[in-house]
Amino acid sequence: MLNNLKGSEAVSLQKTVSALADPTRREILGLLKGGRMSAGEISGKFPVTAASISRHLSVLRDAGLIRDTREGKFIFYELNTSVLEEIMLWITDLKGGEDNV
């Protein structure tokens, strides 16, 4: 499947996998599994600066793993499940399908 990707698709997949490599970003995705959250709510769950969380959110958004919506002064984040599904299909294809456990 990876060999069949066009240049831009391969770059997109590379961004996504790179974004998933960071444990803080994976934890943010886990939080968003429960539903959309504001940047402040997400920041409050970590012992790092809001600027650091903002950077993590930016990387996740650029990789297509999350979407953001501005409502007044607040920005809300939610999972982009279509990209996660594409990654899961790619991983399943890598390991040889569901029969090869």
Secondary structure, DSSP 8 states (H G I E B T S, - for coil): -GGG--HHHHHHHHHHHHHHTSHHHHHHHHHHTT--EEHHHHHTTSSS-HHHHHHHHHHHHHTTSEEEEEETTEEEEEE-HHHHHHHHHHHHHHTTSTT--
